[in-house]
């Protein structure tokens, strides 16, 4: 099973920014909602270990769902650029930027194509989410 790490590196009023690592190498940038006590649809998910699995979304097409999020469901990893696109999900991109004065990630559709190709043979994978202050993220 593939092991992925999401290391959150910054939080603003409007977004939580991170880096997604495959086999210890940073390949993607991420954007999530800021932490709002795990509130549905408006908060990032808690730090921890999760299983992700292939999922066919009516809105986003083939993507990955994040399972076993405490008190939450329908958390996806999908394309999008700003916190307007997240609704509690994890967005993937290839670079950080700004759109309409908001923190953003760019080239998100390209990132999803690469992400899905990296996991093409994997129905599931392990995702560990860390805050950059957690030194376990560098192990």
Buried (B, 14 or more C-beta within 10 A) or exposed (E): EBEBBBBBBEBEEBBBBBBBBBEEEEBBBBBBBBBEEBEBEBBBBBBEEBBBBBBEBEEBEEBBBBBEBEEBEBBBBBBBBBBEBBBBBBBBBBEBBEEEEBBBBBBBEBBBEBBBEBBEEEEBBEBBBBBBEBEEBEE
